[in-house]
């Protein structure tokens, strides 16, 4: 059976004992789990001794995780068993290192498992997807330990109509790990172009995701602003072009919180798509709409809508 190994790390500004206590307490996991945030209504049950919990959901599947060994405050090992969407089991580990001098705790989260033999061709994809999940989980764990909460709230809006429109956009190909800084740079170019040419935005800006390849680690996206006068397109910087988003029916996940947590909204949307809860419409790429301006509201009040075109 093809092996599957994940290793991800983060530094948390908290004493190692504090981090250990949070990770050790399964009853706190729903507050920072990268999977349960995708389906808040999933049923979660905890063992009386707190050493295991089980989950059962319509989109996140079902399974159980239990403690194997505890070496306070430096390490924890666990065994996770998946029942759905397909049976498998893996070893999970946490390593906690006190960095000293008030520098916090380095937390490493790992998984060693395998795929069913008939899914061998998905190894690269699954490694990338699960790696992304672990990164999201560590980011939420960091926020939860440092502040007591995760500043990310998801609303599952349901089915609606997107009006479409004409946009001035710039298409970019970059590494998935670099999408955040790349997108900030791309929107900076668009905003600079608009100011230089006296262009007023005609609607909320968007980013359209053409490719997101977990196996290769490469993404392609277009960031765009809605315009009324297409004549201005001739002045766009290199890589710029007109983008037309057609009117379409969409399923929407709305996130309130910093852009750093947007992976949660996308994970929730794509999990529903893979579980066939939504009938994805081919030919229209998924996109996100920035409902309010990061220059006018605090990060925790930023609203972003992830739209999945459906039929």
Beta strands, then each sheet from edge to edge (+ up, - down):
strand 1: 3-12
strand 2: 43-46
strand 3: 52-56
strand 4: 62-71
strand 5: 75-84
strand 6: 88-98
strand 7: 105-114
strand 8: 152-162
strand 9: 165-175
strand 10: 206-213
strand 11: 218-226
strand 12: 240-245
strand 13: 248-257
strand 14: 287-290
strand 15: 303-309
sheet 1: 1+ 7- 6+ 5- 4+ 3- 2+
sheet 2: 8+ 13- 15+ 14- 10+ 11- 9+ 12-
end
